Amino acid sequence: MYAQNFLLSLTARGFHGIPQAVLGVYADTVRASLGVRDDLKLLFGISFGMGDKTSPMYDIDMGRIPLQQSVVLHDTPGVLDEQ
């Protein structure tokens, strides 16, 4: 929840953030670079800063499948009919 709140607080302030689980693979390198004790675990890191609105990455539209194809609600008739 800390990471979620941190990412939301970045967005609220006009910044962007990306959680990166791959840093856990390089935990020893990160520990050595940042002076982190060996008894602490590294689950992931968060890169953050300002997004480049001119980047072509902002033009990518992955699309979404309809909610009815990915969600099953039990004992809630008609809930997804409104979508």
C-alpha positions in Angstrom: 0.0 0.0 0.0 3.0 2.3 0.6 3.9 2.0 -3.1 0.4 2.6 -4.3 0.0 5.7 -2.1 3.5 6.9 -3.2 2.5 6.5 -6.9 -0.8 8.3 -6.4 0.9 11.1 -4.6 3.3 11.5 -7.5 0.4 11.8 -9.9 -1.4 14.3 -7.7 1.7 16.5 -7.9 2.2 16.2 -11.7 4.9 13.5 -11.6 5.0 10.0 -13.0 6.2 6.8 -11.5 7.0 3.2 -12.6 7.4 0.3 -10.2 10.2 -1.9 -11.4 10.3 -5.5 -9.9 13.4 -6.4 -12.0 15.5 -4.5 -9.5 15.0 -7.4 -7.1 17.2 -9.5 -9.5 20.0 -7.0 -9.0 19.6 -6.6 -5.2 23.3 -7.1 -4.5 24.2 -4.4 -7.0 21.6 -2.0 -5.6 22.8 -2.7 -2.0 26.4 -2.0 -3.0 25.5 1.2 -4.8 23.3 2.6 -2.1 24.9 1.2 1.0 21.9 -0.9 2.0 22.4 -3.6 4.7 22.4 -7.2 3.6 19.6 -8.1 6.1 17.1 -6.0 4.2 15.2 -7.4 1.2 14.6 -5.6 -2.0 11.2 -6.3 -3.5 11.1 -3.6 -6.2 12.1 0.0 -6.9 10.1 3.0 -8.2 11.5 5.2 -10.9 9.9 8.6 -10.9 10.1 12.0 -12.6 8.4 14.0 -15.2 7.0 12.3 -18.3 7.9 13.5 -21.8 4.5 14.4 -23.4 6.2 14.6 -26.8 7.3 10.9 -26.6 5.7 8.6 -29.1 4.9 6.3 -26.2 1.9 8.6 -25.3 0.3 7.8 -28.7 0.1 4.0 -28.0 -3.4 2.8 -27.5 -3.5 -0.8 -26.3 -7.3 -0.9 -26.2 -9.4 -2.9 -23.8 -11.6 -5.9 -24.0 -15.2 -5.5 -22.7 -15.5 -5.9 -19.0 -17.9 -8.8 -19.4 -15.1 -10.8 -21.0 -12.7 -10.4 -18.1 -14.9 -10.2 -15.0 -17.3 -12.6 -13.4 -19.6 -11.3 -10.8 -21.5 -13.9 -8.8 -25.0 -13.3 -7.5 -25.1 -9.8 -8.9 -27.5 -10.0 -11.9 -27.5 -7.1 -14.2 -24.5 -5.3 -12.8 -22.4 -5.5 -15.9 -25.4 -4.9 -18.2 -25.1 -1.1 -17.6 -21.5 -1.0 -19.0 
